[in-house]
Amino acid sequence: MFRYLSLLALMLSAPSLASTVVYTDRQHLPANVLADTRIVYLDETDQLEKSLFGPLSKNSVHAERQAQSIIQSPEWTQQQAVMVRAYQGLIQAWQLGLKKISGRGV
C-alpha cells in the first residue's frame, strides 16, 4: 500500500509535460490563446524563403551566385536557425497526420 501511495505522490508532484500547439497559417490567426501555447504557422517556411531569397534569377548560374551570397552572409546562421524551427513545426504537423489546412496541402 505504501508503495502505491509513494507512486501516486510522485506522479502528482511531477510537472505535466503536455503543452498546447496550434497549427495554422498566416491567413487564419488564432484568437484567445494562452501565453504558453505554441503556434506553428504552416506557411512560415514559404514566407521565410521568399523574404530571405526573394526572386532569384532565371539564369541558374546567377541564381546559384545569389543564393550563395545569402548563405555566406554573417546573418545566415541566425536565419538558418529560424528556418530549421519552421521546418520542424511543419514536419511535426505532417507526422501528426495533418494533410490540409483550408484546402491547401501541408
CYANA upper distance limits for C-alpha pairs under 8 A (distance plus 0.5 A):
  1 MET  CA      5 LEU  CA      6.91
  2 PHE  CA      6 SER  CA      6.60
  3 ARG  CA      7 LEU  CA      6.68
  4 TYR  CA      8 LEU  CA      6.57
  5 LEU  CA      9 ALA  CA      6.59
  6 SER  CA     10 LEU  CA      6.65
  7 LEU  CA     11 MET  CA      6.67
  8 LEU  CA     12 LEU  CA      6.61
  9 ALA  CA     13 SER  CA      6.63
 10 LEU  CA     14 ALA  CA      6.70
 19 SER  CA     36 ASP  CA      8.25
 19 SER  CA     37 THR  CA      7.47
 19 SER  CA     38 ARG  CA      8.40
 20 THR  CA     36 ASP  CA      8.12
 20 THR  CA     37 THR  CA      5.63
 20 THR  CA     38 ARG  CA      6.80
 21 VAL  CA     37 THR  CA      6.30
 21 VAL  CA     38 ARG  CA      5.21
 21 VAL  CA     39 ILE  CA      6.25
 21 VAL  CA     40 VAL  CA      7.65
 22 VAL  CA     30 PRO  CA      8.36
 22 VAL  CA     37 THR  CA      7.74
 22 VAL  CA     38 ARG  CA      6.77
 22 VAL  CA     39 ILE  CA      5.32
 22 VAL  CA     40 VAL  CA      6.56
 23 TYR  CA     39 ILE  CA      6.65
 23 TYR  CA     40 VAL  CA      5.41
 23 TYR  CA     41 TYR  CA      6.61
 23 TYR  CA     42 LEU  CA      7.16
 23 TYR  CA     93 ALA  CA      7.65
 24 THR  CA     28 HIS  CA      6.75
 24 THR  CA     29 LEU  CA      7.51
 24 THR  CA     30 PRO  CA      8.08
 24 THR  CA     39 ILE  CA      7.97
 24 THR  CA     40 VAL  CA      6.82
 24 THR  CA     41 TYR  CA      5.63
 24 THR  CA     42 LEU  CA      6.36
 24 THR  CA    101 ILE  CA      7.73
 25 ASP  CA     29 LEU  CA      7.27
 25 ASP  CA     40 VAL  CA      8.26
 25 ASP  CA     41 TYR  CA      5.14
 25 ASP  CA     42 LEU  CA      5.70
 25 ASP  CA     43 ASP  CA      5.98
 25 ASP  CA     44 GLU  CA      8.07
 25 ASP  CA    101 ILE  CA      8.43
 26 ARG  CA     41 TYR  CA      6.98
 26 ARG  CA     43 ASP  CA      7.38
 26 ARG  CA     44 GLU  CA      8.42
 33 VAL  CA     37 THR  CA      6.90
 40 VAL  CA     86 ALA  CA      8.06
 40 VAL  CA     89 GLY  CA      6.35
 40 VAL  CA     90 LEU  CA      8.10
 41 TYR  CA     86 ALA  CA      8.20
 41 TYR  CA     89 GLY  CA      8.32
 42 LEU  CA     86 ALA  CA      8.35
 42 LEU  CA     89 GLY  CA      7.91
 42 LEU  CA     90 LEU  CA      6.31
 42 LEU  CA    106 VAL  CA      7.39
 43 ASP  CA     47 GLN  CA      6.89
 44 GLU  CA     48 LEU  CA      6.47
 44 GLU  CA     86 ALA  CA      6.67
 45 THR  CA     49 GLU  CA      6.62
 45 THR  CA     83 MET  CA      7.03
 45 THR  CA     86 ALA  CA      6.24
 45 THR  CA     87 TYR  CA      6.91
 46 ASP  CA     50 LYS  CA      6.73
 47 GLN  CA     51 SER  CA      6.65
 48 LEU  CA     52 LEU  CA      6.39
 48 LEU  CA     83 MET  CA      7.36
 49 GLU  CA     53 PHE  CA      6.25
 49 GLU  CA     54 GLY  CA      7.72
 50 LYS  CA     54 GLY  CA      5.19
 50 LYS  CA     55 PRO  CA      7.79
 52 LEU  CA     70 ILE  CA      8.15
 53 PHE  CA     66 GLN  CA      8.48
 53 PHE  CA     67 ALA  CA      7.27
 53 PHE  CA     70 ILE  CA      7.78
 56 LEU  CA     62 HIS  CA      8.47
 56 LEU  CA     63 ALA  CA      5.70
 56 LEU  CA     66 GLN  CA      7.42
 56 LEU  CA     67 ALA  CA      8.27
 57 SER  CA     62 HIS  CA      6.43
 57 SER  CA     63 ALA  CA      5.27
 57 SER  CA     66 GLN  CA      8.41
 58 LYS  CA     62 HIS  CA      8.24
 58 LYS  CA     63 ALA  CA      7.22
 59 ASN  CA     63 ALA  CA      6.53
 60 SER  CA     64 GLU  CA      6.52
 61 VAL  CA     65 ARG  CA      6.89
 62 HIS  CA     66 GLN  CA      6.68
 63 ALA  CA     67 ALA  CA      6.66
 64 GLU  CA     68 GLN  CA      6.53
 65 ARG  CA     69 SER  CA      6.65
 66 GLN  CA     70 ILE  CA      7.01
 67 ALA  CA     71 ILE  CA      6.69
 68 GLN  CA     72 GLN  CA      6.46
 69 SER  CA     73 SER  CA      6.67
 70 ILE  CA     76 TRP  CA      7.33
 71 ILE  CA     76 TRP  CA      6.03
 72 GLN  CA     76 TRP  CA      7.13
 75 GLU  CA     79 GLN  CA      6.82
 76 TRP  CA     80 GLN  CA      6.24
 77 THR  CA     81 ALA  CA      6.82
 78 GLN  CA     82 VAL  CA      7.00
 79 GLN  CA     83 MET  CA      6.76
 80 GLN  CA     84 VAL  CA      6.59
 81 ALA  CA     85 ARG  CA      6.82
 82 VAL  CA     86 ALA  CA      6.81
 83 MET  CA     87 TYR  CA      6.76
 84 VAL  CA     88 GLN  CA      6.59
 85 ARG  CA     89 GLY  CA      6.84
 86 ALA  CA     90 LEU  CA      6.90
 87 TYR  CA     91 ILE  CA      6.55
 88 GLN  CA     92 GLN  CA      6.62
 89 GLY  CA     93 ALA  CA      6.76
 90 LEU  CA     94 TRP  CA      6.80
 90 LEU  CA    106 VAL  CA      7.94
 91 ILE  CA     95 GLN  CA      6.57
 92 GLN  CA     96 LEU  CA      6.70
 93 ALA  CA     97 GLY  CA      7.04
 93 ALA  CA     98 LEU  CA      5.89
 94 TRP  CA     98 LEU  CA      5.61
 94 TRP  CA     99 LYS  CA      6.96
 94 TRP  CA    106 VAL  CA      7.54
 98 LEU  CA    106 VAL  CA      7.51
 99 LYS  CA    105 GLY  CA      6.19
 99 LYS  CA    106 VAL  CA      5.74
100 LYS  CA    104 ARG  CA      5.66
100 LYS  CA    105 GLY  CA      4.88
100 LYS  CA    106 VAL  CA      5.81
101 ILE  CA    105 GLY  CA      7.12
101 ILE  CA    106 VAL  CA      7.44
